[in-house]
Structures are given as C-alpha cells and as structure tokens.
Amino acid sequence: MGKTLRTKQLYQDRDWLIQKYVKEKLSTVEIARIYRDTENKWCDPNTISRWLKKHDIPMRTLAEAQQNRHAVVPPPVKRGRNG
C-alpha cells in the first residue's frame, strides 16, 4: 500500500499563517473564512489552530484576542487639495 499524495493546503503554509495570524492579527475564524473565500474549500477554525500549533506559532491569550477584536482603527487622515 502506497501513500496517498496530497497537495499542501494554503493554511498549512507557515509563512502564510504568520502573515495572517501574527502580522495582520486576524483570528482563526477570520483566517478560515479567508481560506474558504479564496480557495472555495471548507476550512474550520480549529484546523487553523491545529496548524498554528504544528508550526510552533504561539496562540494569543483570550485577553489579547479580545483586545484585537475591540481595537479601534483610526479613520484615514483627509487632506485638502494642496497636500
């Protein structure tokens, strides 16, 4: 019996996960939604969590997650015609 050859899914890519979870500070729910929208394939937030752990990417604490969720993004600065 041979091994089944599976293609690597986007959420399995360490660099992609670091970009989304660490740099963009997206939640596992948001990352799963992005994956579903871009790849048109089902993905559960628990799957994202599992791959974060496999890649030794530290998970946020509940307090950090809530802080990110409630962070207020300042509106863009409007400039006049001359600058």
C-alpha positions as CSV (number, residue, x, y, z in Angstrom):
1,M,0.0,0.0,0.0
2,G,1.5,3.3,-1.1
3,K,0.9,6.7,0.5
4,T,-1.7,9.0,-0.9
5,L,-0.2,12.1,-2.4
6,R,-2.0,15.1,-1.1
7,T,-1.4,18.7,-2.2
8,K,-0.4,21.1,0.5
9,Q,-3.2,23.4,1.5
10,L,-2.7,27.1,1.9
11,Y,-3.5,27.1,5.6
12,Q,-0.6,24.5,6.1
13,D,2.0,27.1,4.9
14,R,3.9,28.5,7.9
15,D,4.7,31.9,6.2
16,W,1.0,32.4,5.2
17,L,-0.1,31.7,8.7
18,I,2.5,34.1,10.2
19,Q,1.3,36.8,7.8
20,K,-2.3,36.3,8.6
21,Y,-2.2,35.5,12.3
22,V,0.8,37.3,13.6
23,K,1.3,40.3,11.3
24,E,-2.3,41.0,10.3
25,K,-3.6,39.9,13.8
26,L,-6.5,38.0,12.2
27,S,-8.4,35.4,14.3
28,T,-8.6,31.8,13.4
29,V,-12.2,32.3,12.4
30,E,-11.2,35.1,10.0
31,I,-8.3,33.1,8.6
32,A,-10.6,30.1,7.9
33,R,-13.1,32.5,6.2
34,I,-10.4,33.9,4.0
35,Y,-9.3,30.5,3.1
36,R,-12.8,29.4,2.2
37,D,-13.4,32.5,0.1
38,T,-10.1,32.3,-1.8
39,E,-9.8,28.5,-2.3
40,N,-13.5,27.7,-2.4
41,K,-12.9,24.9,0.0
42,W,-14.2,24.2,3.5
43,C,-11.9,25.1,6.4
44,D,-12.7,25.0,10.1
45,P,-11.1,27.5,12.6
46,N,-9.9,24.5,14.7
47,T,-7.9,23.4,11.6
48,I,-6.2,26.8,11.6
49,S,-5.4,26.4,15.3
50,R,-4.0,22.9,14.8
51,W,-1.6,24.2,12.1
52,L,-0.6,27.2,14.2
53,K,0.4,24.7,16.9
54,K,2.2,22.4,14.4
55,H,4.3,25.3,13.2
56,D,5.0,26.4,16.8
57,I,3.3,29.8,16.3
58,P,2.2,31.0,19.7
59,M,-1.5,31.3,20.2
60,R,-2.8,34.6,21.6
61,T,-4.3,34.7,25.1
62,L,-8.0,35.4,25.5
63,A,-7.2,38.9,26.6
64,E,-5.0,39.5,23.6
65,A,-7.7,38.2,21.3
66,Q,-10.4,40.4,22.8
67,Q,-8.1,43.4,22.6
68,N,-7.6,42.8,18.9
69,R,-11.3,42.3,18.4
70,H,-12.2,45.6,20.1
71,A,-9.3,47.6,18.7
72,V,-10.5,50.9,17.2
73,V,-8.9,51.7,13.9
74,P,-8.5,55.4,13.4
75,P,-10.1,56.9,10.3
76,P,-7.8,57.9,7.4
77,V,-6.5,61.4,7.5
78,K,-8.3,63.6,5.0
79,R,-6.1,66.1,3.2
80,G,-7.0,69.2,1.2
81,R,-6.2,69.7,-2.4
82,N,-2.7,71.0,-1.7
83,G,-1.4,68.3,0.5
